[in-house]
Amino acid sequence: MRLGVFTVLYADRTLEETLDLLAGLGVQAVELGTGNYPGASHCDPDALLADPAKATALRRAVEARGMIISALSQHGNPLHPVGEVARASHETWVKTAQLAELLEVPVVNGFSGCPGDQPGARWPNWVTCAWPEDYATVLDWQWREIAIPYWSEQAELARTRGVQIALELHPGFLVYHTESMLRLRRETGPQLGANLDPSHLFWQGADPVEAIRALGREGGLFYVHAKDTHIDRANTARNGVLDTRHYGEVLERSWTFRTVGYGHGEQTWRAIISTLRAVGYDYVVSIEHEDPLASRDEGLAKAVSVLHSVLFTEPADEMFWA
């Protein structure tokens, strides 16, 4: 496995400055944002597709520092009920797929999206319960009429571009846990898989190790983010895990994103890495820094330190003892 970083945390720095910093930390891969929610400060598809020489220069800048581009990320909502919002997300995805083919990057990360509750809706409607029956009706319509047709077409586009679509399991969107990811994959084909971020599973009460097992067994694990979550036991005992407070209200929230090792101990991360190896995942573990209690530099350095100590970087030997 390789240690990577999602570079959006340094959007205010140049790509070269960011690459130099990461190389100095021993990072081996970079995940670059190409628009939608992550922005495109380090990797603008419009500019790079218009001038392939610039794309070649970007790739060479990464490789000259001993790194690879592990993924392009364009997390948006292509199923948004407002047409212009959905189109903007979709167009960014299409351009990102084209750029991934040009740069020979095998994975494009994103969100599954979330529709409204009916044609003409203004806001996305994320269904979280089965009763009253209205919610089940909405959810069925979202999947049958919107998500499956859209992602079936995008899976074919991905196949023609030679890329895999890695959807992040993220609450607020149709794909938010293991079951919903596997459902979409079964409905649309093998080009769709998971970008597994343990932090979103931790706060939902799911075990990332079991998610890795289930996704890995079906060949549906394409990418991994490294981000942690601290569960505030007192606030969760009082209010449960669903929490709409601002992320900055750390003392009041039921959970808070943390850098690796500050939500769950090293033993948890050893189990995650070991299970990734057991299911055959041998690609990049990409740090995503969103810790409100740590600076970017220190939070990243802490995550790098923990992951350097737990990642397997050499192939396993044959079992000479068995």
C-alpha positions in Angstrom: 0.0 0.0 0.0 1.0 3.6 -0.5 0.5 6.6 1.7 -1.4 9.4 0.0 -2.9 12.8 0.7 -5.9 14.6 -0.6 -4.3 18.0 -1.4 -7.4 20.2 -1.0 -6.2 21.2 2.5 -3.5 23.2 0.8 -5.7 24.9 -1.8 -4.1 28.2 -0.9 -0.6 27.0 -1.9 0.7 26.2 -5.3 0.9 22.7 -6.5 4.7 22.7 -6.5 4.7 24.0 -2.9 2.3 21.3 -1.9 4.2 18.6 -3.6 7.4 19.6 -2.0 5.8 19.6 1.5 4.3 16.2 1.0 7.4 14.7 -0.4 9.3 15.8 2.6 6.8 13.9 4.8 7.4 10.7 2.9 4.0 10.8 1.1 3.9 8.6 -2.0 0.6 9.6 -3.7 -1.6 12.7 -4.2 -5.3 12.9 -4.8 -6.2 16.0 -6.7 -9.5 17.9 -6.6 -10.9 18.8 -10.0 -14.0 20.8 -9.1 -17.4 20.7 -7.5 -17.1 20.7 -3.6 -13.3 20.0 -3.5 -12.5 22.9 -6.0 -9.8 22.7 -8.6 -7.0 24.8 -7.3 -4.3 22.2 -8.2 -5.9 20.5 -11.2 -8.2 22.5 -13.4 -9.7 20.1 -16.0 -10.6 23.0 -18.4 -7.0 24.3 -18.5 -5.4 20.8 -18.7 -7.8 19.4 -21.3 -7.3 22.5 -23.5 -3.5 22.1 -23.3 -2.3 18.5 -23.0 1.2 19.8 -22.5 0.1 21.3 -19.2 -1.3 18.0 -18.2 2.0 16.3 -19.0 3.8 18.9 -17.0 1.5 18.3 -14.0 2.1 14.6 -14.1 5.9 15.0 -14.4 5.9 17.4 -11.5 4.3 14.7 -9.3 6.5 11.9 -10.6 9.7 13.9 -10.3 9.1 13.9 -6.5 8.6 10.1 -6.4 4.8 10.2 -6.2 1.9 9.2 -8.3 -1.5 10.7 -8.9 -3.7 8.2 -7.2 -7.2 9.7 -7.9 -9.0 12.7 -9.2 -11.8 13.9 -7.0 -14.9 15.8 -8.1 -17.4 15.2 -5.3 -20.7 16.9 -6.2 -24.4 16.2 -6.5 -25.2 15.1 -10.1 -28.7 14.0 -8.9 -29.6 17.4 -7.5 -33.3 18.3 -8.2 -32.3 21.7 -9.6 -31.3 21.0 -13.1 -28.5 23.6 -13.3 -26.9 22.3 -10.2 -27.1 18.7 -11.4 -25.7 19.7 -14.8 -22.7 21.5 -13.3 -21.8 18.5 -11.2 -22.3 16.1 -14.1 -20.2 18.2 -16.5 -17.3 18.3 -14.0 -17.5 14.5 -13.6 -17.4 14.1 -17.4 -14.4 16.4 -17.8 -12.7 14.7 -14.8 -13.1 11.3 -16.5 -11.6 12.7 -19.7 -8.7 14.1 -17.7 -8.2 10.9 -15.8 -7.8 9.0 -19.1 -5.3 11.6 -20.3 -3.3 11.5 -17.1 -3.6 7.7 -16.8 -5.2 8.0 -13.4 -7.3 4.9 -12.7 -9.8 6.2 -10.2 -12.3 9.1 -10.1 -13.8 9.8 -6.7 -17.2 11.4 -6.1 -20.6 11.2 -4.3 -23.6 9.2 -5.5 -25.8 12.3 -5.2 -29.2 12.8 -3.7 -32.4 13.7 -5.6 -35.4 15.6 -4.3 -38.7 13.9 -3.4 -40.4 14.4 -6.8 -40.0 16.1 -10.2 -39.7 19.9 -9.7 -38.4 19.7 -6.1 -36.0 22.4 -5.0 -33.9 20.6 -2.4 -32.4 17.2 -2.0 -34.3 14.8 0.3 -32.2 12.3 2.2 -34.4 9.6 3.5 -33.3 8.1 6.9 -36.4 6.1 8.0 -39.0 3.7 6.5 -42.1 5.1 8.2 -44.4 6.8 7.6 -44.8 5.1 4.2 -44.2 8.4 2.4 -40.5 8.0 3.0 -40.3 4.5 1.5 -42.2 5.8 -1.5 -39.8 8.7 -2.0 -36.7 6.4 -1.6 -38.1 3.9 -4.1 -38.7 6.8 -6.6 -35.2 8.2 -6.1 -33.5 4.9 -6.8 -35.7 3.6 -9.6 -36.3 6.8 -11.6 -33.2 8.9 -10.9 -30.1 7.1 -9.5 -30.1 3.8 -11.3 -30.7 5.3 -14.8 -28.1 8.0 -14.2 -25.3 5.8 -12.8 -25.9 3.1 -15.4 -25.1 5.6 -18.1 -22.0 6.9 -16.1 -20.7 3.4 -15.6 -20.6 3.0 -19.3 -18.9 6.3 -19.7 -16.3 5.3 -17.1 -15.7 2.0 -19.0 -15.0 3.8 -22.2 -12.6 6.1 -20.5 -10.8 3.3 -18.7 -11.5 4.6 -15.2 -13.3 3.3 -12.1 -15.9 5.4 -10.2 -15.2 5.4 -6.5 -18.2 6.7 -4.6 -17.7 8.0 -1.0 -20.1 6.5 1.5 -21.4 9.8 2.9 -24.6 10.6 4.7 -26.8 13.0 2.9 -26.5 11.0 -0.3 -28.1 7.8 -1.5 -24.9 5.9 -1.1 -24.0 6.3 2.6 -23.2 2.8 3.9 -22.2 -0.6 2.8 -25.7 -1.9 1.7 -26.5 1.2 -0.4 -23.1 1.0 -2.1 -23.5 -2.7 -2.9 -27.0 -2.1 -4.2 -25.9 0.6 -6.6 -23.0 -1.5 -7.8 -25.3 -4.5 -8.4 -27.8 -2.3 -10.3 -25.3 -0.5 -12.5 -22.2 -2.7 -13.0 -18.6 -3.3 -11.9 -17.3 0.2 -12.8 -18.8 1.6 -9.6 -17.3 0.9 -6.2 -16.5 2.5 -2.9 -14.2 5.2 -1.8 -14.2 4.0 1.8 -13.8 6.7 4.4 -13.9 5.2 7.9 -14.8 8.5 9.5 -18.3 8.5 8.1 -18.9 4.9 9.2 -17.6 5.5 12.7 -20.2 8.2 13.5 -23.0 6.1 12.1 -22.1 3.3 14.4 -20.8 1.0 11.7 -17.5 -0.9 11.8 -15.2 0.0 8.9 -13.6 -3.4 9.2 -16.9 -5.2 8.5 -17.6 -2.8 5.6 -14.2 -3.5 4.1 -14.9 -7.3 4.4 -18.3 -6.9 2.6 -17.1 -4.6 -0.1 -13.8 -6.4 -0.7 -15.6 -9.8 -1.1 -17.7 -8.3 -4.0 -14.7 -6.5 -5.6 -16.3 -3.2 -4.8 -13.5 -1.4 -2.9 -11.7 1.0 -5.2 -10.2 3.7 -2.9 -9.6 4.5 0.8 -9.6 7.7 2.7 -7.8 8.0 6.0 -9.8 10.2 8.4 -10.9 9.6 12.0 -14.0 10.5 14.1 -14.2 11.2 17.8 -17.5 10.0 19.3 -18.6 12.2 22.3 -20.2 9.6 24.5 -22.0 12.0 26.7 -23.6 14.0 23.8 -24.3 10.8 21.9 -26.0 9.2 24.9 -28.2 12.2 25.2 -29.0 13.0 21.6 -27.9 10.1 19.4 -25.5 10.3 16.4 -27.6 12.5 14.1 -26.3 16.0 14.6 -26.9 19.2 12.6 -24.7 21.5 14.8 -21.9 23.3 13.0 -18.7 21.3 12.9 -17.0 24.0 15.0 -19.2 23.4 18.0 -16.9 20.6 19.2 -18.0 20.5 22.8 -21.7 20.3 21.9 -21.6 17.8 19.0 -22.2 14.1 19.2 -19.1 13.5 17.0 -16.3 15.4 15.4 -13.9 14.6 12.6 -10.3 14.1 13.8 -7.0 13.4 12.3 -5.9 9.7 12.2 -5.3 8.3 15.7 -7.3 11.0 17.6 -10.7 9.4 17.3 -9.7 5.8 17.5 -6.4 4.3 18.6 -3.6 2.8 16.6 -5.0 -0.7 17.2 -8.2 0.2 15.3 -6.1 1.5 12.4 -4.0 -1.6 12.4 -7.2 -3.7 12.1 -8.4 -1.5 9.2 -5.1 -1.8 7.3 -4.9 -5.6 8.0 -8.4 -6.1 6.7 -7.6 -4.1 3.6 -4.7 -6.4 2.9 -6.8 -9.5 3.7 -9.4 -8.6 1.0 -6.6 -7.8 -1.5 -6.6 -4.0 -1.5 -3.1 -2.9 -2.4 -3.5 0.7 -3.5 -3.5 4.0 -1.8 -4.6 5.1 1.7 -5.2 8.8 1.2 -5.3 11.2 4.2 -8.2 13.7 4.2 -7.6 16.4 6.9 -10.7 17.9 8.4 -9.8 18.2 12.1 -11.1 21.4 13.7 -8.7 21.0 16.7 -5.4 20.7 14.7 -3.6 22.9 12.3 -3.3 21.6 8.7 0.4 21.0 9.1 0.4 19.4 12.5 -2.8 17.4 11.8 -1.4 16.1 8.6 2.0 15.3 10.3 0.2 13.3 13.1 -1.8 11.3 10.5 1.3 10.6 8.5 3.1 9.4 11.6 0.4 7.0 12.6 -0.1 5.6 9.1 3.6 5.2 8.5 3.7 2.9 11.6 0.7 0.7 10.5 0.8 0.5 6.7 2.2 -2.6 5.1 4.6 -1.6 2.3 6.0 -5.0 1.3 4.2 -8.0 -0.1 3.4 -10.7 2.5 5.8 -13.7 2.4 4.7 -17.2 1.8 3.4 -19.0 4.9 6.5 -21.1 5.5 4.9 -22.3 8.8 1.8 -23.8 7.3 
